[in-house]
Amino acid sequence: MSLFLCDKNKKRIGGVKLNTPIFKETWDLETFFNGGSHSSEFKTYLQEIDQLVNDLEQDMRKWPGTFSQNDINILLMSIKKISFITIKLEQANSFVGCLQAQDTSDGQANLLRSKLTSMSSAFTKVMLTFEQLLGDIEEDVWAALLKDSQLIEITYVLNEMRNRTKERLSVEKEQLIQDLSVDGYFGWEQLYDLLVAKIQIPFEENNEIKHLSVGQASNKFSDHDRNVRKSLFEKWETAWGSQADVFAETLNRLAGFRLKVYKERGWDDPLKEPLEINRMKKETLETMWQVISENKQPLVDYMKRKAKMLGVPKLSWYDVEAPVGEASSAMTYQEGAQFILKQFEQFGPLLTKFTKTAFEQQWIEAEDRPGKAPGGFCTSFPESDQSRIFMTFSGTPSNVSTLAHELGHAFHSYAMKDVHPLNCDYAMNVAETASTFAEMIVADAAVKQAKDKTERLALLEDKLQRSVALLMNIHARFLFETAFYEERKLGVVPSERLSELMVKAQKEAYCDSLEEYHPHFWASKLHFFITDVPFYNFPYTFGYLFSLGIYAKALEEGKAFEKKYIDLLKDTGAMTVEELAAKHLSVDLTKRDFWENAVAIAVSDVEDFMKLTNES
């Protein structure tokens, strides 16, 4: 998906002249710990965390057998220590994640990841004990405790912890699961990351064969030349297919581990855990997908028109993100950064100031070089009140889209900086709300500022690419995982069957509107292999459509809305998404109305696109 255009000759974007480049394309990690993966300072930091976790474990052993209201100071002190450890662990995990992403050959960083995985698992085990102790407190005592002024703001999270114990196994069994996860469950994800880091895609450019990382190669799917896209796609499929059996084994083991744990807990629905993690009702999810499924025809019409413009009967997978028109989409990192800043200024001063700080203080790793991990992400360093953004910027418009998206994540963390640490663990669906909202600000402004029909057409098409991705591509991922988990309950699903399920899901999600599909998408999409959040797909679509409702409010109220937006973000970790929507948007997410309005907005650009491309 791409959002931005520039005129190479005039060095302009959206009609705005740009300044001389001033932003570096590499991030600064030395601010946190000197010495990278060999940092002695970081080694000491990990030792401190280890000791804090051990101390907390000892505290849990001294917990009163019968907890009374007079023991509230014990609870308060435990919460304080848990908050402190949570912040430090996130700081450490973010640092190691950045080290691994910037250089996939950094073996020491991989060792640090293994150590941190063990430490995080140890902390989780202590938290299981803490939550069970909360669950053992008598109802009347618990109600009295929650009236304390120091606990009122975290009542939702504490009740959530307490209620989780009702559907879990014994503390001993849950802790055993954590122990086994280190070398089992989490180990499979780490294996996948190592395998992906070694994949190289051969690509001929200027009569020279280059071997691209998967991150570099994926940017080529936005190339104007269909021969380039087609050739790359064939090599892309071959690369992932050559390791299909290993990836299939990995995916099966991850799913098998989950399903076994679910069975022991008495859970039959694989969606139970992801819905709880996302603090979302199944009714809301089902209503969202139902409305989307019934309203895809405009997107199908758009893709038919795009196929005609590209001179093909039907689009293939590698055509979906192809640019249209003659406007150049090449741009420098500096140009993309300045354009984002320009559009953020129209929304509010805090977002603009924050984003400028991120660029100036080198929070972003964007350099296009070999050896980097694929994809993009934003990670928070809460102890430093900073974030870091990772991506590979190679000059495509979709790179700027990714940059705006990740800056939205970073601003979400910034908005939460004064919130209680226990209320900062917001769900992925609302996390994707902030990121897609940031994209939307820039995309909408870009269309409005288009200097001519050619640029407007390309920008409209770019917005529609995003709608296709979030309403069709993500839907395909959800359909695939749903089918896969049902078959996995019966036994291991071989790689050939995984590809069959993938194509079937893509055909349904895209309304059978493509000529050629991506059978090994299940192997190439890292989201299927993430252990933190199962079914890491629907949060993107939820976030996109939810952000449309927020954006509608922003258009109505102008810059004055920024404060309300920040207030909404602050609440994202302290209530369900249904409660969040009711409080800040006055809507019921379990009803069709909200989703119908949101989907209508998402596909509204089709009409303009069709008018601009009408040959008559």
KELO-376966 format. One record per residue (C-alpha): residue number from 1; residue in one letter; z, x, y. Coordinates in steps of 0.25 Angstrom, whole numbers. Layout:
# residues N
    i  aa     up   east  north
  NUM   A      Z      X      Y
...
# end
This chain:
# residues 616
    i  aa     up   east  north
    1   M      0      0      0
    2   S     -3      5     14
    3   L      0      0     28
    4   F     -6      9     38
    5   L    -19     15     44
    6   C    -23     26     53
    7   D    -35     30     60
    8   K    -37     44     56
    9   N    -46     48     68
   10   K    -37     42     79
   11   K    -23     45     72
   12   R    -18     31     74
   13   I    -11     21     66
   14   G    -11      6     70
   15   G    -17     11     84
   16   V     -5     20     87
   17   K     -7     34     90
   18   L      2     44     82
   19   N     10     55     87
   20   T     10     69     81
   21   P     16     70     67
   22   I     31     73     68
   23   F     37     68     54
   24   K     38     77     42
   25   E     33     72     29
   26   T     45     78     21
   27   W     59     74     20
   28   D     72     81     23
   29   L     82     81     11
   30   E     89     93     16
   31   T     97     84     26
   32   F    104     79     14
   33   F    106     91      5
   34   N    101    105      7
   35   G     93    112     -5
   36   G     86    100    -11
   37   S     88     99    -26
   38   H     96    112    -27
   39   S    105    108    -15
   40   S    119    113    -18
   41   E    124    103     -7
   42   F    118     92    -15
   43   K    124     97    -28
   44   T    138     96    -21
   45   Y    135     82    -16
   46   L    132     78    -31
   47   Q    145     84    -35
   48   E    152     76    -24
   49   I    146     63    -29
   50   D    150     66    -44
   51   Q    164     68    -40
   52   L    164     55    -31
   53   V    159     48    -43
   54   N    170     54    -52
   55   D    181     50    -42
   56   L    176     36    -42
   57   E    176     35    -57
   58   Q    191     39    -57
   59   D    194     29    -46
   60   M    188     18    -55
   61   R    198     23    -66
   62   K    209     20    -57
   63   W    205      6    -53
   64   P    216     -4    -54
   65   G    217    -12    -67
   66   T    219    -25    -60
   67   F    212    -24    -46
   68   S    220    -31    -35
   69   Q    217    -34    -20
   70   N    227    -22    -17
   71   D    218    -13    -24
   72   I    207    -15    -13
   73   N    208      0     -8
   74   I    204      5    -22
   75   L    191     -4    -21
   76   L    188      1     -7
   77   M    190     15    -11
   78   S    181     14    -23
   79   I    170      7    -14
   80   K    171     18     -4
   81   K    169     29    -15
   82   I    158     21    -22
   83   S    150     20     -8
   84   F    152     35     -6
   85   I    146     38    -19
   86   T    135     28    -18
   87   I    130     35     -5
   88   K    131     49    -10
   89   L    124     46    -23
   90   E    113     39    -16
   91   Q    112     51     -7
   92   A    111     60    -19
   93   N    101     52    -26
   94   S     92     51    -14
   95   F     92     66    -12
   96   V     88     69    -27
   97   G     78     58    -26
   98   C     71     64    -14
   99   L     72     78    -21
  100   Q     65     72    -33
  101   A     54     65    -25
  102   Q     50     76    -16
  103   D     48     86    -28
  104   T     46     80    -42
  105   S     47     94    -48
  106   D     61     96    -42
  107   G     69     98    -56
  108   Q     82    100    -49
  109   A     81     86    -42
  110   N     78     80    -55
  111   L     91     86    -61
  112   L     98     81    -48
  113   R     93     67    -51
  114   S     98     68    -66
  115   K    112     72    -60
  116   L    112     61    -50
  117   T    108     51    -60
  118   S    120     54    -68
  119   M    129     54    -56
  120   S    124     40    -52
  121   S    126     35    -66
  122   A    140     40    -65
  123   F    142     33    -52
  124   T    136     20    -58
  125   K    146     21    -70
  126   V    158     21    -60
  127   M    152     10    -52
  128   L    151      2    -65
  129   T    166      4    -67
  130   F    168      0    -52
  131   E    160    -13    -53
  132   Q    168    -17    -66
  133   L    181    -15    -59
  134   L    176    -24    -48
  135   G    172    -34    -58
  136   D    186    -33    -64
  137   I    193    -37    -51
  138   E    198    -52    -51
  139   E    190    -62    -43
  140   D    201    -65    -34
  141   V    205    -51    -31
  142   W    190    -48    -29
  143   A    188    -59    -19
  144   A    200    -54    -11
  145   L    195    -39    -11
  146   L    182    -43     -6
  147   K    188    -49      7
  148   D    192    -35     11
  149   S    184    -31     24
  150   Q    180    -18     17
  151   L    173    -25      6
  152   I    167    -37     12
  153   E    154    -30     16
  154   I    152    -26      1
  155   T    156    -39     -6
  156   Y    142    -41    -11
  157   V    141    -28    -18
  158   L    155    -28    -23
  159   N    152    -42    -29
  160   E    139    -37    -35
  161   M    146    -25    -42
  162   R    157    -34    -47
  163   N    147    -45    -53
  164   R    139    -34    -60
  165   T    150    -31    -69
  166   K    149    -45    -75
  167   E    135    -43    -81
  168   R    137    -28    -85
  169   L    142    -22    -98
  170   S    155    -15    -98
  171   V    157     -4    -89
  172   E    157      6   -100
  173   K    144      1   -105
  174   E    138      1    -91
  175   Q    142     15    -89
  176   L    136     19   -102
  177   I    123     13    -98
  178   Q    124     22    -85
  179   D    127     34    -93
  180   L    115     32   -102
  181   S    106     29    -90
  182   V    107     43    -85
  183   D     99     49    -96
  184   G     92     36   -101
  185   Y     88     26    -90
  186   F     88     34    -78
  187   G     83     46    -86
  188   W     70     38    -89
  189   E     67     36    -74
  190   Q     69     50    -71
  191   L     59     54    -82
  192   Y     49     44    -76
  193   D     51     51    -63
  194   L     49     65    -69
  195   L     36     60    -76
  196   V     30     54    -64
  197   A     33     67    -56
  198   K     24     75    -66
  199   I     12     65    -65
  200   Q      0     70    -57
  201   I    -13     63    -54
  202   P    -26     71    -53
  203   F    -34     68    -40
  204   E    -46     74    -35
  205   E    -47     76    -20
  206   N    -57     85    -13
  207   N    -62     90    -26
  208   E    -48     95    -30
  209   I    -40     89    -41
  210   K    -26     86    -36
  211   H    -14     82    -45
  212   L     -6     71    -37
  213   S      8     66    -39
  214   V      8     51    -42
  215   G     13     49    -28
  216   Q      1     56    -22
  217   A     -8     49    -31
  218   S     -3     35    -28
  219   N     -7     37    -14
  220   K    -22     39    -18
  221   F    -22     24    -22
  222   S    -24     21     -7
  223   D    -36     30     -6
  224   H    -49     23      0
  225   D    -58     28    -11
  226   R    -58     19    -23
  227   N    -63     31    -32
  228   V    -51     39    -28
  229   R    -41     27    -31
  230   K    -48     24    -44
  231   S    -48     38    -49
  232   L    -34     41    -45
  233   F    -30     28    -52
  234   E    -36     32    -65
  235   K    -29     45    -65
  236   W    -16     38    -61
  237   E    -17     29    -73
  238   T    -20     41    -82
  239   A     -8     49    -77
  240   W      2     37    -79
  241   G     -5     33    -92
  242   S     -3     48    -97
  243   Q     12     46    -97
  244   A     12     31   -100
  245   D     20     32   -113
  246   V     31     41   -106
  247   F     32     31    -94
  248   A     32     19   -104
  249   E     44     26   -112
  250   T     51     28    -99
  251   L     49     13    -94
  252   N     53      8   -107
  253   R     66     16   -108
  254   L     70     12    -94
  255   A     67     -3    -97
  256   G     74     -2   -111
  257   F     86      4   -105
  258   R     87     -7    -95
  259   L     85    -18   -105
  260   K     95    -13   -114
  261   V    106    -13   -103
  262   Y    102    -27    -99
  263   K    103    -32   -113
  264   E    117    -26   -115
  265   R    121    -33   -102
  266   G    115    -46   -107
  267   W    104    -46    -97
  268   D     91    -52   -101
  269   D     82    -51    -89
  270   P     77    -37    -84
  271   L     77    -43    -70
  272   K     92    -45    -70
  273   E     96    -31    -65
  274   P     84    -29    -55
  275   L     87    -42    -49
  276   E    102    -39    -48
  277   I     99    -25    -42
  278   N     90    -32    -32
  279   R    101    -43    -29
  280   M     90    -54    -31
  281   K     89    -67    -39
  282   K     79    -68    -50
  283   E     75    -81    -43
  284   T     71    -73    -31
  285   L     62    -64    -39
  286   E     55    -74    -46
  287   T     52    -83    -34
  288   M     47    -70    -27
  289   W     37    -67    -38
  290   Q     33    -81    -41
  291   V     29    -83    -26
  292   I     22    -70    -26
  293   S     14    -73    -39
  294   E      9    -86    -33
  295   N      4    -80    -20
  296   K     -4    -68    -23
  297   Q    -18    -74    -21
  298   P    -19    -68     -7
  299   L    -17    -54    -12
  300   V    -27    -56    -23
  301   D    -37    -61    -13
  302   Y    -34    -49     -4
  303   M    -36    -39    -16
  304   K    -50    -46    -19
  305   R    -54    -44     -5
  306   K    -49    -29     -6
  307   A    -57    -27    -18
  308   K    -70    -32    -12
  309   M    -67    -23      0
  310   L    -66    -11    -10
  311   G    -79    -15    -17
  312   V    -72    -18    -30
  313   P    -71    -31    -38
  314   K    -56    -30    -40
  315   L    -46    -20    -35
  316   S    -40    -11    -45
  317   W    -26     -6    -45
  318   Y    -30      7    -37
  319   D    -37     -2    -26
  320   V    -25    -10    -22
  321   E    -20      0    -12
  322   A    -34      5     -8
  323   P    -36      4      7
  324   V    -47     -5     13
  325   G    -55     -3     26
  326   E    -60      9     33
  327   A    -47     12     41
  328   S    -41     26     37
  329   S    -27     25     31
  330   A    -25     40     31
  331   M    -13     44     40
  332   T     -2     55     41
  333   Y     12     54     38
  334   Q     15     55     53
  335   E      5     43     56
  336   G     12     34     46
  337   A     26     38     51
  338   Q     22     35     65
  339   F     15     22     61
  340   I     28     17     54
  341   L     37     20     66
  342   K     28     13     75
  343   Q     28      0     67
  344   F     43      1     64
  345   E     45      1     79
  346   Q     40    -13     80
  347   F     51    -17     71
  348   G     64    -11     76
  349   P     70      2     82
  350   L     79      5     71
  351   L     69      5     60
  352   T     60     14     69
  353   K     71     24     73
  354   F     75     25     58
  355   T     61     28     54
  356   K     59     38     64
  357   T     71     45     60
  358   A     66     45     45
  359   F     53     52     50
  360   E     60     62     59
  361   Q     71     66     50
  362   Q     62     68     38
  363   W     67     57     29
  364   I     53     55     23
  365   E     46     64     12
  366   A     31     60     13
  367   E     24     73     11
  368   D     12     72      1
  369   R     14     83     -9
  370   P     14     85    -24
  371   G     27     85    -32
  372   K     33     72    -25
  373   A     37     60    -32
  374   P     28     47    -31
  375   G     31     35    -23
  376   G     40     33    -11
  377   F     55     30     -9
  378   C     66     30      1
  379   T     80     35     -2
  380   S     93     34      5
  381   F    103     45      9
  382   P    114     36     13
  383   E    124     47     16
  384   S    115     53     26
  385   D    110     39     31
  386   Q     96     44     28
  387   S     84     40     19
  388   R     73     48     13
  389   I     59     43     10
  390   F     49     48      0
  391   M     34     46     -1
  392   T     21     54     -2
  393   F     13     52     11
  394   S     -2     55      9
  395   G     -8     48     20
  396   T    -10     34     14
  397   P     -6     21     21
  398   S      2     17      9
  399   N     11     30     12
  400   V     15     24     26
  401   S     18     11     19
  402   T     27     18      9
  403   L     33     26     21
  404   A     36     13     29
  405   H     42      7     16
  406   E     52     18     13
  407   L     56     19     28
  408   G     60      4     26
  409   H     69      8     14
  410   A     75     19     23
  411   F     78      9     34
  412   H     85      0     24
  413   S     94     12     21
  414   Y     96     14     36
  415   A    100      0     38
  416   M    110      1     28
  417   K    117     13     33
  418   D    129      6     38
  419   V    131     -3     26
  420   H    142     -1     16
  421   P    136      8      5
  422   L    138     -3     -6
  423   N    129    -12      2
  424   C    118     -2      3
  425   D    113     -4    -11
  426   Y    103    -14     -8
  427   A     93    -19    -18
  428   M     79    -14    -20
  429   N     72    -27    -16
  430   V     78    -27     -2
  431   A     76    -12     -1
  432   E     61    -15     -3
  433   T     62    -25      8
  434   A     66    -15     19
  435   S     54     -6     14
  436   T     44    -16     14
  437   F     48    -22     27
  438   A     46     -8     34
  439   E     32     -8     28
  440   M     29    -22     33
  441   I     33    -18     47
  442   V     23     -7     47
  443   A     12    -14     39
  444   D     12    -27     48
  445   A     12    -18     61
  446   A      0    -10     56
  447   V     -8    -23     54
  448   K     -5    -28     68
  449   Q     -8    -15     74
  450   A    -21    -13     67
  451   K    -32     -8     77
  452   D    -44    -14     70
  453   K    -48    -23     59
  454   T    -50    -12     49
  455   E    -36     -7     51
  456   R    -30    -21     50
  457   L    -37    -23     37
  458   A    -32    -11     31
  459   L    -18    -14     36
  460   L    -19    -28     31
  461   E    -24    -23     17
  462   D    -13    -13     17
  463   K     -2    -24     19
  464   L     -9    -32      8
  465   Q     -8    -20     -2
  466   R      7    -21      0
  467   S      7    -35     -3
  468   V     -1    -33    -16
  469   A      9    -22    -20
  470   L     21    -30    -18
  471   L     16    -43    -23
  472   M      7    -38    -34
  473   N     10    -24    -38
  474   I     25    -26    -38
  475   H     23    -39    -45
  476   A     16    -32    -56
  477   R     27    -22    -58
  478   F     37    -34    -59
  479   L     28    -41    -69
  480   F     27    -28    -77
  481   E     42    -25    -78
  482   T     45    -39    -81
  483   A     35    -39    -93
  484   F     39    -25    -97
  485   Y     54    -28    -98
  486   E     51    -40   -107
  487   E     43    -32   -116
  488   R     53    -20   -116
  489   K     64    -29   -121
  490   L     56    -30   -134
  491   G     54    -15   -135
  492   V     47     -3   -129
  493   V     34     -6   -121
  494   P     23      5   -123
  495   S     15     10   -111
  496   E      2      3   -115
  497   R     10    -11   -114
  498   L     16     -7   -101
  499   S      2     -5    -95
  500   E     -2    -18   -101
  501   L     10    -25    -94
  502   M      7    -18    -81
  503   V     -7    -22    -80
  504   K     -3    -36    -84
  505   A      7    -37    -73
  506   Q     -3    -31    -63
  507   K    -13    -41    -67
  508   E     -3    -52    -65
  509   A      3    -47    -52
  510   Y    -11    -44    -46
  511   C    -17    -57    -50
  512   D    -27    -49    -59
  513   S    -34    -45    -46
  514   L    -36    -30    -50
  515   E    -47    -24    -58
  516   E    -38    -12    -63
  517   Y    -23    -11    -64
  518   H    -13      0    -66
  519   P     -8      0    -81
  520   H      1     12    -79
  521   F      8      6    -66
  522   W     20      4    -75
  523   A     21     20    -77
  524   S     17     24    -62
  525   K     27     15    -55
  526   L     40     22    -54
  527   H     47      8    -51
  528   F     47      4    -66
  529   F     55     17    -69
  530   I     66     16    -59
  531   T     80     14    -65
  532   D     87     10    -52
  533   V     81     -4    -51
  534   P     74    -11    -62
  535   F     61    -19    -59
  536   Y     59    -11    -46
  537   N     48    -20    -42
  538   F     51    -33    -36
  539   P     60    -27    -26
  540   Y     47    -23    -19
  541   T     41    -36    -18
  542   F     54    -43    -14
  543   G     56    -33     -3
  544   Y     42    -35      2
  545   L     43    -50      3
  546   F     57    -50      8
  547   S     53    -40     19
  548   L     42    -50     23
  549   G     53    -60     26
  550   I     60    -50     34
  551   Y     48    -45     41
  552   A     45    -59     46
  553   K     58    -60     52
  554   A     55    -46     59
  555   L     42    -51     65
  556   E     50    -64     71
  557   E     61    -56     77
  558   G     55    -42     81
  559   K     63    -30     83
  560   A     76    -38     84
  561   F     74    -41     69
  562   E     77    -26     65
  563   K     93    -28     66
  564   K     92    -40     57
  565   Y     83    -32     47
  566   I     94    -21     47
  567   D    104    -32     44
  568   L     96    -37     32
  569   L     95    -23     27
  570   K    110    -21     28
  571   D    112    -33     19
  572   T    103    -29      8
  573   G    113    -23      0
  574   A    124    -34      1
  575   M    117    -46     -4
  576   T    107    -52    -13
  577   V     92    -53     -8
  578   E     93    -68     -8
  579   E    106    -67      1
  580   L     99    -57     10
  581   A     87    -65     12
  582   A     95    -78     15
  583   K    104    -70     25
  584   H     93    -63     33
  585   L     80    -71     31
  586   S     86    -85     28
  587   V     77    -86     15
  588   D     80    -89      0
  589   L     73    -79     -9
  590   T     74    -88    -21
  591   K     64    -98    -14
  592   R     49    -97    -14
  593   D     48    -99      2
  594   F     52    -85      5
  595   W     43    -78     -5
  596   E     31    -87     -2
  597   N     33    -84     13
  598   A     34    -69     10
  599   V     22    -68      1
  600   A     14    -76     11
  601   I     17    -65     21
  602   A     14    -54     11
  603   V      0    -59      8
  604   S     -3    -64     22
  605   D    -11    -52     26
  606   V    -22    -56     15
  607   E    -28    -67     25
  608   D    -30    -56     36
  609   F    -35    -46     26
  610   M    -45    -56     21
  611   K    -50    -60     35
  612   L    -52    -46     39
  613   T    -60    -43     26
  614   N    -68    -56     26
  615   E    -83    -51     26
  616   S    -88    -64     32
# end
